[in-house]
Amino acid sequence: MAILTSEEKRTGKNRNSVVVGPAGPWHKRAPRQVRQSYESPADEQNWAAWCRHLAKRKFCPVGSLLPGKRSALTWALPEGLEEVLHPSGVLGLGATEGSTISAGSAGGQAARSTREAGSAVPLDQTLELIETLRKLDESARRKVTALENDVACRLARVASTPASAALGLECLAWCGALPRLTAHLPSRPWWQLVNRLISIASNEGPTADDVLAMQLLGGELPLALAYSFPEIETCQELADEGRRTISRSIDELLDGEGLPHGRHLHLLRPLLACWTRSQAIGHELSQGWCDRETQRQYAGLVEHALRLSRTNGQQVFSRADSKPWDSNLLKTALSFADDRATERVFRLVENGRQALRKIRGKTLPSPAFQDEWAGLAMLRPDWSRKAPRLTVSYGGQRVATELSVDSRCLWSGIWKLDVRFNGRPLERVANWEQTCWVSDDEVDYLELEMRLSEEVTVQRHMLLGRNDRFVFLADAVLGIQQGTIEYRGTLPSSGHSSFDPERETREGSLLVGPRPRARVLPLALNEWRTGASRGNLQASHDGLELTQGAEGQCLFAPLFIDLDASRLNKEVTWRQLTVAQQREITPSDVAVGYRAQVGKSQWLVYRSLATPDIRTVLGKNLMTEFLVGHFQTDGHVKTLLEIE
């Protein structure tokens, strides 16, 4: 902790030497009366001079720079942030010597540390403190008696606190309240609090793994201190470090166009909130908050935050009970973005086709996008609010998907994969990689690939029919030796929809509440339950589960999901087709074909699991790896997608 008093009141050798105050050298912007008062030993007179200056200066509190009745610190909190705090707060008010405070995500060690330190409480107390400090005024003096006692008696004994998002939020709350806390605290604990915040903001900062803590403590807090106390030289110096931290982090965390990496998607809105608050503070500083390139990426981030939102304002991949957009954050971010393209995306996301008619003729971004660096993709046919949307995050060894249709989320979470070969589970030996992306007038198509043990490869197909309104999902398990393959894939529908299977056939409907929103056809399984089939489609604890088994080198596990509301009551049927090569039937581990029919609409799916060769299905000669087509009224097949 910084020194509170100093016997040497001046530095240098001339009359213009800088006076040192309780938080270090005074800046030239500090009033002469304040600096002169601190030339003498610390007493009530210099504290009174400082308090008079804070009360009279033209200053808009940090919290008042941004709109809303509630603190802007609560605009967006990362979902599942279960920070483990001491009951007296992360600044250690009430903590004992040597106690440690850690984030709940740190694992068992953190839990043991907090148990040793005392009782643990959730983030609720952090939010309660933020709200208490926001409402702090002269009339609330009785309510802050405990706060005064804790700061005065125990702050000096606080051990170092590990960095966390909760620490950042509380530090920012204290910083915003400090100018008003002079009415509630005596000199010594008030300056101790200032020095504690300066020490945290001046430190090398949290580990790079804690992305949000880095921005709160290393970026926003230095800017807030520089704005709140321009009279203190150390606080002024912190502004440059805060700008560098934010600019460097935006450059590292975003793809150059404002899109974050998939592994940081859960922090998209908390980071946007942090950078929006930082921008509001930066506008009050002489050098702003960032450079031009950073501002451009910020506008891109606002656009992607809009794209990656559900119709009800929740972020994709969030829980079904998560909070929607904070209107004040959205309004402020759009204002700071100051970008016409971002404004158009906002109008399209909010109003869909109605907005599209008003801005027709202007350059519009594609509703679908894919970014290999970020490991993110969205398959979407148009900007209407009811348009089906399949969002995919494929960074690392897991693939997360979220499907929404008619403004309803059908599933959201990890698309689980379990493959066994000759009874042994296969392990992942590489990350998922994007191998193909197609977006045209007919389809959006994403293909991923991952290597497993035993020299097995899985290719994952995700296709959205733009006009036909269906989703096709499939895993192709490709091996190099004969054996028994067991496959299980699970879509995370739990919490969003329920599966209602048919009694006599193996398809079923996905229901949101009592209403069906989609129909699922397991194309590789026998349509009738009375027929033999090595597999099943059923609801499980984790979601909608498809199981299949096969003998051979390869296996193809497809699902056809019809999303068209006008077809949900139509009759359905599907068949496994015969694939021939040189007038001989090919085994199912060489090539497969399927025909699906819903009402009068019919589709053809073909997949080569071996090296592509000239093969025939339904009289159509193919030398391709993957094909999806739509049967026209004259019986011919219109190709929607063909991968050679």
C-alpha positions in Angstrom: 0.0 0.0 0.0 1.3 3.5 -0.8 2.7 5.7 2.0 0.0 8.0 3.5 2.3 10.7 4.9 5.8 11.8 4.2 8.2 13.8 6.3 9.7 15.3 3.1 7.1 17.7 1.8 9.0 18.8 -1.3 11.1 17.2 -3.9 13.7 18.9 -6.1 15.9 21.9 -5.4 14.0 24.9 -6.5 10.9 26.8 -5.4 8.8 25.1 -8.1 9.3 21.7 -6.6 6.2 19.5 -6.4 4.4 19.2 -3.1 3.8 15.6 -2.0 0.4 14.7 -0.6 -1.1 11.6 1.0 -1.4 10.0 -2.5 1.9 11.2 -3.9 2.9 14.4 -5.8 0.1 16.9 -6.5 -0.5 17.7 -10.2 -0.3 21.3 -11.3 -4.1 21.2 -11.7 -4.4 20.9 -7.9 -5.5 24.3 -6.5 -2.7 26.4 -4.9 -4.5 26.4 -1.6 -4.6 22.7 -1.4 -0.9 22.3 -2.3 0.0 25.0 0.2 -2.0 23.4 2.9 -0.2 20.2 2.5 3.2 21.8 2.8 2.6 21.7 6.6 2.3 18.5 8.6 -1.0 16.7 8.0 -3.8 18.0 10.1 -7.5 18.9 9.9 -6.8 22.1 8.0 -5.3 20.5 4.9 -8.0 17.8 4.9 -10.7 20.6 5.2 -9.1 22.4 2.2 -9.2 19.3 0.1 -12.8 18.6 1.0 -13.8 22.2 0.2 -12.1 21.9 -3.2 -13.9 18.6 -4.0 -17.2 20.1 -3.0 -16.8 23.2 -5.1 -15.1 22.0 -8.3 -17.1 21.6 -11.5 -17.3 17.8 -11.6 -19.8 15.3 -12.9 -19.6 12.0 -11.0 -18.5 9.0 -13.0 -21.9 7.4 -12.4 -23.7 10.4 -13.8 -21.8 10.3 -17.1 -24.0 7.4 -18.2 -27.9 7.1 -18.4 -30.1 4.9 -16.1 -31.5 4.9 -12.6 -29.2 1.9 -11.7 -25.4 1.9 -11.8 -23.8 1.4 -15.2 -21.6 -1.2 -13.4 -24.6 -3.6 -13.5 -25.2 -3.2 -17.2 -23.9 -6.6 -18.1 -22.5 -9.2 -15.8 -21.0 -12.5 -17.1 -23.4 -15.3 -16.8 -22.5 -17.8 -14.1 -20.1 -15.3 -12.4 -20.2 -16.9 -8.9 -17.4 -14.8 -7.4 -16.6 -16.0 -3.9 -16.2 -12.9 -1.7 -15.6 -12.3 2.0 -18.8 -11.0 3.7 -17.1 -7.6 4.2 -16.2 -7.2 0.5 -13.3 -7.7 -1.8 -11.4 -4.7 -0.5 -11.0 -6.8 2.6 -13.2 -4.7 5.0 -13.5 -7.0 7.9 -11.0 -9.6 6.7 -8.4 -11.1 8.9 -4.7 -11.1 8.4 -3.5 -13.5 5.7 -7.0 -14.3 4.4 -7.3 -14.8 0.7 -10.2 -14.1 -1.7 -10.6 -15.9 -5.0 -13.0 -16.3 -7.9 -15.3 -19.4 -7.7 -14.1 -20.5 -11.2 -10.6 -21.0 -9.8 -11.6 -24.4 -8.6 -11.0 -26.3 -5.4 -8.0 -24.3 -4.2 -10.1 -21.1 -4.3 -12.9 -22.9 -2.4 -10.5 -24.1 0.3 -9.0 -20.6 0.6 -12.3 -18.9 1.1 -13.4 -21.6 3.7 -10.2 -20.9 5.6 -10.8 -17.1 5.4 -14.4 -17.2 6.6 -17.9 -17.5 5.3 -18.4 -17.1 1.5 -21.1 -15.1 -0.2 -22.1 -14.8 -3.8 -22.0 -11.8 -6.2 -25.2 -10.5 -4.6 -23.2 -8.6 -1.9 -21.0 -7.0 -4.6 -24.2 -5.7 -6.3 -25.6 -4.6 -3.0 -22.5 -2.6 -2.3 -22.6 -1.0 -5.8 -26.1 0.1 -5.2 -25.4 1.4 -1.7 -22.5 3.5 -2.9 -24.5 4.8 -5.8 -27.2 6.1 -3.5 -24.7 7.6 -1.0 -25.4 11.2 0.0 -25.6 13.4 3.1 -29.0 12.1 4.1 -27.7 8.5 4.1 -25.2 9.1 6.8 -26.7 6.7 9.3 -26.7 3.9 6.7 -22.9 4.1 6.2 -21.8 3.9 9.8 -20.7 0.3 9.4 -18.9 1.3 6.2 -17.0 4.1 8.1 -16.0 1.8 10.9 -14.8 -1.0 8.6 -12.7 1.4 6.5 -11.2 3.2 9.5 -10.4 0.1 11.5 -9.6 -2.7 9.1 -8.6 -1.6 5.7 -4.9 -1.2 6.6 -4.6 -4.9 7.5 -6.0 -6.2 4.2 -3.8 -8.8 2.5 -3.4 -8.7 -1.3 -6.5 -9.7 -3.2 -6.4 -11.9 -6.3 -7.7 -10.2 -9.4 -11.3 -11.0 -10.4 -14.2 -9.4 -12.1 -15.9 -8.9 -8.7 -12.8 -7.0 -7.5 -12.9 -4.8 -10.5 -16.6 -4.0 -10.1 -16.2 -3.1 -6.4 -13.0 -1.0 -7.0 -14.9 1.0 -9.7 -17.9 1.4 -7.3 -15.5 2.8 -4.6 -13.8 5.0 -7.1 -17.1 6.5 -8.2 -18.1 7.1 -4.6 -14.9 8.6 -3.3 -15.6 12.3 -4.0 -18.8 11.9 -1.9 -17.2 9.8 0.8 -15.4 12.8 2.2 -18.7 13.6 4.0 -18.7 10.2 5.7 -15.0 9.3 6.3 -12.2 11.1 8.2 -8.9 11.9 6.4 -6.9 8.8 7.1 -9.3 6.0 6.0 -10.3 8.1 2.9 -6.7 8.5 1.8 -6.1 4.8 2.5 -8.9 3.9 0.2 -7.5 6.2 -2.5 -4.0 4.7 -2.2 -5.5 1.2 -2.2 -7.2 1.8 -5.6 -4.1 3.5 -7.0 -2.0 0.5 -5.9 -4.4 -1.9 -7.6 -4.6 0.2 -10.8 -0.8 0.7 -10.9 0.0 -3.0 -10.4 1.1 -5.2 -13.2 -2.5 -6.3 -13.2 -4.4 -9.6 -13.2 -3.3 -12.7 -15.2 -4.0 -12.6 -18.9 -6.4 -15.5 -18.4 -8.9 -13.3 -16.6 -9.9 -11.2 -19.5 -12.7 -9.2 -17.9 -10.7 -8.5 -14.7 -7.9 -7.2 -16.9 -10.2 -4.7 -18.6 -11.9 -3.6 -15.3 -8.7 -3.2 -13.3 -6.1 -2.4 -15.9 -8.3 -0.3 -18.3 -11.4 1.2 -16.8 -10.2 1.8 -13.2 -7.1 3.8 -14.3 -9.3 6.0 -16.5 -11.8 6.5 -13.7 -9.1 7.5 -11.3 -7.6 9.9 -13.8 -11.0 11.5 -14.4 -12.0 11.6 -10.7 -8.8 13.0 -9.3 -6.9 15.0 -12.0 -5.3 16.9 -9.0 -3.1 13.9 -8.2 -0.1 13.3 -10.4 -0.2 9.5 -10.1 -3.8 9.4 -11.2 -3.0 11.5 -14.2 -0.3 9.1 -15.2 -2.7 6.1 -14.9 -4.8 7.4 -17.8 -2.1 6.5 -20.4 -1.7 3.1 -19.0 -5.5 2.5 -19.1 -5.7 3.6 -22.7 -2.8 1.3 -23.7 -4.4 -1.7 -21.8 -7.7 -1.2 -23.6 -6.3 -0.6 -27.1 -3.9 -3.6 -26.7 -6.7 -5.9 -25.4 -9.2 -4.9 -28.1 -6.5 -5.7 -30.7 -5.8 -9.1 -29.2 -9.4 -10.1 -28.3 -11.1 -9.1 -31.5 -10.6 -10.3 -35.1 -10.0 -6.9 -36.6 -13.7 -6.3 -37.4 -15.0 -6.3 -33.9 -15.8 -10.0 -33.5 -14.5 -11.7 -30.3 -13.1 -15.3 -30.3 -15.7 -18.0 -29.5 -14.0 -18.8 -26.2 -14.7 -15.2 -25.0 -18.3 -15.1 -26.3 -19.7 -15.3 -22.8 -17.9 -12.0 -22.1 -19.1 -10.2 -25.1 -21.6 -8.0 -23.3 -19.5 -7.5 -20.1 -16.6 -6.4 -22.3 -18.8 -4.1 -24.3 -20.2 -2.6 -21.1 -16.7 -2.1 -19.7 -15.4 -0.4 -22.9 -18.6 1.7 -23.2 -18.1 3.0 -19.7 -14.4 3.6 -20.4 -15.4 5.6 -23.6 -17.8 7.8 -21.6 -14.9 8.6 -19.1 -12.5 9.0 -22.0 -14.6 11.7 -23.6 -14.1 13.8 -20.5 -10.3 13.4 -20.7 -8.1 15.5 -23.0 -6.7 12.6 -24.9 -9.9 10.5 -25.2 -10.0 6.8 -24.5 -8.4 5.1 -27.5 -7.1 5.6 -31.0 -9.0 5.5 -34.3 -8.5 1.8 -35.0 -9.7 0.8 -31.6 -12.8 3.0 -32.1 -13.5 1.2 -35.4 -13.3 -2.2 -33.8 -15.6 -1.0 -31.0 -18.2 -0.2 -33.6 -17.8 -3.6 -35.1 -18.2 -5.2 -31.6 -21.5 -3.4 -31.2 -22.7 -4.8 -34.5 -21.7 -8.3 -33.6 -23.3 -8.0 -30.2 -26.5 -7.2 -32.0 -26.1 -10.1 -34.4 -25.4 -12.5 -31.6 -28.6 -11.7 -29.8 -31.9 -13.6 -29.6 -35.1 -11.9 -30.6 -36.0 -11.3 -27.0 -32.7 -9.5 -26.3 -30.9 -12.3 -24.6 -27.4 -13.2 -25.9 -27.0 -16.4 -27.8 -25.8 -19.4 -25.7 -27.1 -17.8 -22.5 -29.5 -19.6 -20.2 -33.2 -19.7 -20.8 -33.7 -17.4 -17.8 -30.9 -15.0 -18.6 -31.4 -11.2 -18.7 -32.0 -9.4 -22.0 -30.2 -6.3 -23.2 -29.9 -3.5 -20.8 -31.6 -0.7 -22.8 -29.2 1.9 -21.4 -26.2 -0.1 -22.5 -27.6 -0.7 -26.0 -28.6 3.0 -26.4 -25.2 4.3 -25.2 -23.2 1.7 -27.2 -25.0 2.7 -30.4 -24.4 6.3 -29.8 -20.7 5.8 -29.1 -20.3 3.5 -32.2 -21.5 6.4 -34.4 -21.5 4.1 -37.4 -24.1 3.9 -40.1 -23.6 0.2 -40.8 -24.0 -0.6 -37.2 -27.2 1.5 -37.0 -28.6 -0.3 -40.0 -27.9 -3.7 -38.3 -29.7 -2.4 -35.2 -32.7 -1.4 -37.2 -32.7 -4.8 -39.0 -32.4 -6.8 -35.8 -35.1 -4.8 -34.0 -37.6 -4.5 -36.9 -36.6 -7.1 -39.5 -38.4 -6.9 -42.8 -40.1 -3.6 -41.9 -36.8 -1.9 -41.5 -35.5 -3.7 -44.6 -38.2 -1.9 -46.7 -37.2 1.5 -45.4 -33.5 1.1 -46.1 -33.8 -0.8 -49.4 -31.2 0.3 -51.9 -28.5 0.8 -49.2 -25.6 -1.5 -48.6 -26.5 -4.2 -46.1 -24.4 -6.8 -44.5 -25.2 -10.5 -45.1 -27.4 -11.9 -42.4 -25.1 -15.0 -42.2 -21.4 -14.8 -41.3 -18.5 -17.1 -40.5 -15.1 -16.3 -39.0 -12.5 -19.0 -38.8 -10.2 -17.1 -36.4 -13.0 -16.5 -34.0 -14.5 -20.0 -34.5 -18.0 -18.5 -34.9 -20.6 -18.8 -37.5 -24.3 -17.9 -37.9 -26.5 -19.6 -40.6 -29.3 -17.2 -41.2 -31.4 -16.7 -44.4 -32.6 -13.2 -44.0 -33.1 -10.3 -41.5 -36.7 -11.1 -40.5 -37.1 -11.5 -36.7 -38.7 -15.0 -37.2 -36.0 -16.2 -39.6 -34.4 -19.5 -38.4 -30.9 -19.0 -37.0 -28.3 -21.6 -36.3 -25.3 -20.1 -34.4 -22.2 -22.2 -34.1 -19.1 -21.8 -31.8 -16.4 -24.3 -32.6 -13.3 -23.2 -30.9 -11.4 -26.0 -29.2 -12.6 -29.6 -28.9 -16.3 -28.8 -28.5 -19.0 -27.5 -30.8 -21.7 -25.3 -29.3 -24.9 -24.7 -31.4 -28.0 -22.7 -30.9 -31.1 -23.0 -33.1 -33.9 -20.5 -33.0 -37.0 -20.3 -35.2 -40.1 -18.1 -35.0 -38.4 -16.1 -32.3 -38.1 -19.2 -30.1 -34.9 -21.0 -29.0 -35.1 -24.7 -29.6 -31.7 -25.6 -28.2 -28.5 -24.0 -27.0 -25.3 -25.5 -25.8 -22.7 -28.2 -26.5 -23.5 -30.7 -29.3 -22.0 -33.7 -27.6 -20.2 -36.5 -29.4 -19.4 -40.0 -28.2 -17.8 -42.5 -30.5 -16.8 -46.0 -29.6 -14.8 -48.4 -31.8 -14.9 -52.1 -30.9 -16.3 -51.1 -27.5 -13.5 -48.7 -26.7 -14.2 -44.9 -26.4 -12.3 -42.8 -28.9 -10.4 -39.8 -27.5 -10.1 -36.4 -29.1 -6.6 -35.8 -30.4 -7.1 -32.4 -32.1 -9.4 -29.4 -32.1 -12.4 -28.8 -34.5 -11.3 -27.1 -37.7 -13.4 -25.5 -40.3 -13.1 -27.2 -43.7 -15.9 -25.6 -45.7 -18.1 -22.6 -45.6 -20.8 -21.8 -48.3 -23.3 -19.0 -48.2 -25.4 -18.3 -51.3 -29.0 -17.8 -52.3 -29.9 -21.4 -51.5 -28.1 -22.5 -48.4 -25.7 -21.6 -45.6 -23.4 -24.5 -45.0 -20.6 -25.1 -42.4 -18.4 -28.2 -42.3 -16.0 -29.0 -39.4 -13.5 -31.7 -38.9 -11.8 -33.3 -35.9 -9.4 -36.2 -35.5 -10.0 -38.9 -32.9 -7.8 -41.8 -31.7 -7.5 -45.0 -33.7 -7.0 -42.7 -36.8 -10.7 -41.9 -36.9 -11.9 -38.6 -38.3 -15.3 -37.0 -37.7 -16.7 -34.6 -40.2 -19.6 -32.5 -39.0 -22.2 -31.1 -41.4 -24.5 -28.1 -40.7 -26.7 -26.9 -43.4 -29.6 -24.4 -43.4 -31.9 -24.3 -46.4 -32.6 -20.6 -46.9 -35.8 -20.9 -49.0 -36.8 -24.4 -48.0 -36.6 -23.7 -44.2 -34.9 -26.8 -42.9 -31.7 -27.6 -41.0 -29.6 -30.7 -41.9 -27.2 -31.9 -39.2 -24.9 -34.9 -39.6 -21.7 -36.5 -38.3 -19.6 -38.6 -40.6 -17.4 -41.0 -38.7 -14.5 -42.0 -41.0 -12.2 -44.8 -40.0 -9.4 -46.8 -41.8 -10.2 -50.3 -40.5 -13.1 -52.7 -40.1 -14.9 -52.9 -36.8 -17.9 -52.1 -34.7 -18.8 -48.4 -34.5 -21.1 -47.0 -31.9 -22.2 -43.4 -32.2 -24.1 -41.0 -29.8 -24.7 -37.4 -30.6 -26.8 -35.1 -28.2 -28.3 -31.8 -29.1 -28.8 -29.6 -25.9 -32.5 -29.0 -26.1 -33.1 -29.3 -22.3 -34.3 -26.1 -20.8 -35.5 -24.7 -24.1 -37.7 -27.3 -25.8 -39.0 -30.8 -25.2 -39.1 -33.8 -27.6 -42.4 -35.4 -28.4 -41.8 -38.7 -30.2 -44.3 -40.3 -32.5 -45.7 -43.7 -31.3 -45.4 -45.7 -34.5 -42.5 -44.0 -36.3 -39.1 -42.8 -35.1 -39.5 -39.1 -35.9 -40.7 -36.5 -33.3 -41.4 -32.9 -32.7 -39.6 -30.2 -30.8 -42.1 -28.3 -28.6 -41.7 -25.0 -26.9 -44.4 -25.1 -24.3 -47.3 -27.0 -25.8 -46.7 -25.9 -29.4 -44.5 -27.8 -31.9 -41.8 -25.7 -33.6 -39.9 -28.2 -35.6 -40.0 -31.8 -36.7 -36.9 -34.1 -36.5 -36.3 -37.0 -38.9 -33.5 -39.5 -38.2 -32.8 -40.4 -41.8 -30.4 -43.4 -41.1 -32.9 -45.2 -38.9 -35.8 -47.3 -40.0 -38.9 -45.1 -40.2 -41.2 -47.6 -38.4 -40.6 -48.6 -34.9 -41.6 -52.2 -35.7 -38.7 -52.4 -38.2 -35.2 -53.4 -37.2 -32.8 -50.5 -36.6 -29.5 -50.2 -34.8 -30.2 -46.9 -33.1 -32.8 -44.6 -31.6 -33.8 -40.9 -31.4 -35.0 -40.0 -27.9 -35.0 -37.4 -25.2 -32.4 -37.8 -22.6 -31.3 -35.9 -19.5 -28.8 -33.9 -21.7 -31.2 -33.2 -24.6 -32.2 -34.8 -27.9 -30.1 -37.9 -28.3 -29.4 -39.8 -31.5 -27.7 -43.2 -31.3 -26.5 -45.4 -34.2 -24.4 -48.5 -34.7 -22.7 -50.1 -37.7 -20.2 -52.7 -38.8 -17.5 -51.4 -41.1 -15.1 -48.5 -41.4 -17.5 -45.6 -41.5 -20.8 -44.4 -40.2 -23.1 -41.5 -41.2 -25.5 -40.1 -38.6 -27.9 -37.5 -40.1 -30.9 -35.5 -38.8 -33.3 -33.6 -41.1 -35.1 -30.9 -39.1 -38.1 -29.3 -40.8 -38.6 -25.7 -39.5 -41.4 -24.5 -41.8 -44.5 -23.8 -39.7 -46.8 -24.5 -42.7 -45.5 -28.1 -43.0 -45.7 -29.1 -39.3 -49.0 -30.8 -39.8 -48.2 -32.5 -43.1 -47.4 -36.2 -43.4 -43.7 -37.2 -43.4 -41.8 -40.1 -44.6 -38.2 -41.0 -45.4 -36.2 -43.8 -47.0 -32.6 -45.1 -47.1 -31.8 -45.2 -50.8 -29.8 -47.8 -52.7 -26.5 -46.5 -54.0 -24.8 -48.5 -56.8 -21.4 -48.5 -58.2 -20.6 -50.4 -61.4 -24.1 -52.0 -61.1 -23.3 -53.3 -57.6 -24.9 -52.1 -54.4 -22.4 -50.3 -52.3 -22.2 -50.9 -48.5 -23.4 -48.2 -46.2 -19.8 -47.5 -45.0 -18.9 -46.6 -48.6 -21.8 -44.3 -49.6 -25.3 -43.5 -48.4 -28.4 -41.8 -49.8 -31.7 -40.6 -48.3 -35.0 -39.3 -49.5 -37.1 -37.2 -47.1 -40.6 -36.0 -47.8 -42.8 -33.6 -45.8 -46.1 -32.9 -47.5 -45.4 -32.3 -51.2 -41.8 -31.2 -50.6 -39.0 -33.8 -51.1 -35.3 -33.7 -50.7 -32.3 -35.9 -51.6 -29.2 -36.3 -49.5 -26.1 -38.2 -50.7 -22.8 -38.7 -48.8 -19.8 -40.6 -50.0 -17.9 -42.0 -47.1 -15.1 -43.5 -49.2 -13.1 -41.9 -52.0 -15.6 -40.2 -54.3 -16.3 -42.3 -57.5 -19.0 -42.5 -60.1 -22.0 -43.9 -58.2 -25.7 -43.9 -58.9 -28.6 -43.0 -56.7 -32.2 -42.7 -57.9 -30.9 -42.9 -61.5 -28.6 -39.8 -60.9 -24.9 -40.4 -61.6 -22.8 -38.7 -59.0 -19.0 -38.2 -58.5 -19.1 -36.0 -55.5 -18.6 -36.2 -51.7 -21.8 -34.5 -50.5 -25.0 -33.4 -52.2 -28.3 -32.0 -50.9 -31.0 -31.4 -53.5 -34.7 -30.5 -53.7 -37.1 -32.5 -55.9 -38.9 -30.2 -58.3 -42.5 -30.9 -59.6 -41.2 -32.5 -62.8 -39.2 -35.0 -60.7 -35.8 -33.5 -61.4 -33.5 -32.7 -58.5 -32.4 -29.1 -58.1 -29.0 -29.0 -56.4 -28.9 -26.9 -53.3 -25.4 -27.8 -52.3 -22.7 -30.0 -53.9 -19.3 -30.6 -52.4 -16.9 -32.3 -54.8 
